[in-house]
């Protein structure tokens, strides 16, 4: 079920259905609270829906697992600067 919800959250994110993406990614995180894909997708959905404070709390503050990638470093830096738009 976790993989299905991850795939569904990705589809919702691509279709700009951010609330549904957040819902499915959050369900994954209920059973696997450090799942990087769910954390990333939920954080992106919060950011894209302009819920920047939620994005920071739910996404930027949990980027310890993600800084190895260019995008992860960029998001972490933007979050620290307060620029999540």
C-alpha positions as CSV (number, residue, x, y, z in Angstrom):
1,X,0.0,0.0,0.0
2,X,2.9,2.4,0.8
3,X,4.3,2.1,-2.8
4,X,0.8,2.7,-4.2
5,X,0.4,5.9,-2.1
6,X,3.8,7.1,-3.1
7,X,3.0,6.7,-6.8
8,X,-0.4,8.4,-6.3
9,X,1.2,11.3,-4.5
10,X,3.6,11.7,-7.4
11,X,0.7,11.8,-9.9
12,X,-1.1,14.3,-7.8
13,X,2.0,16.5,-7.6
14,X,2.5,16.4,-11.3
15,X,-1.2,17.3,-11.9
16,X,-0.9,20.2,-9.4
17,X,-3.5,18.6,-7.1
18,X,-1.5,19.5,-4.1
19,X,-4.0,18.8,-1.3
20,X,-4.4,15.2,-2.5
21,X,-0.6,14.8,-2.8
22,X,-0.2,16.0,0.8
23,X,-2.9,13.6,1.9
24,X,-1.3,10.5,0.3
25,X,2.3,11.4,1.2
26,X,1.2,12.0,4.8
27,X,-0.4,8.5,4.9
28,X,2.9,7.0,3.8
29,X,4.7,9.0,6.6
30,X,2.3,7.6,9.2
31,X,3.8,4.1,8.6
32,X,7.3,5.2,7.5
33,X,8.1,8.6,9.0
34,X,11.5,9.0,7.3
35,X,10.4,8.0,3.8
36,X,12.4,10.5,1.6
37,X,10.1,10.4,-1.3
38,X,7.0,11.1,0.8
39,X,8.8,13.9,2.7
40,X,10.0,15.4,-0.6
41,X,6.6,15.2,-2.3
42,X,4.7,16.6,0.7
43,X,7.1,19.4,1.0
44,X,6.9,20.2,-2.7
45,X,3.1,20.2,-2.5
46,X,3.1,22.6,0.4
47,X,5.6,24.9,-1.4
48,X,3.7,24.8,-4.7
49,X,0.4,25.6,-2.9
50,X,2.1,28.6,-1.3
51,X,1.9,27.2,2.2
52,X,5.5,28.2,2.8
53,X,5.6,27.9,6.6
54,X,4.3,24.3,6.3
55,X,6.8,23.6,3.6
56,X,9.6,24.8,5.9
57,X,8.4,22.9,8.9
58,X,7.6,19.7,7.0
59,X,10.2,19.8,4.3
60,X,13.2,22.0,4.8
61,X,13.7,21.0,8.5
62,X,13.8,17.3,7.4
63,X,16.4,17.7,4.7
64,X,19.2,15.9,6.6
65,X,18.7,12.9,4.3
66,X,18.5,15.0,1.1
67,X,21.5,17.4,1.0
68,X,23.6,15.1,-1.2
69,X,21.6,16.2,-4.3
70,X,21.9,19.6,-6.0
71,X,18.1,20.2,-5.6
72,X,18.2,19.2,-1.9
73,X,21.1,21.7,-1.2
74,X,19.2,24.4,-3.1
75,X,16.0,23.9,-1.2
76,X,17.8,23.8,2.1
77,X,19.6,27.0,1.4
78,X,16.4,28.7,0.2
79,X,14.6,27.6,3.4
80,X,17.4,29.0,5.6
81,X,17.1,32.3,3.7
82,X,13.3,32.3,4.0
83,X,12.8,32.1,0.3
84,X,10.7,29.1,-0.5
85,X,8.8,30.7,-3.4
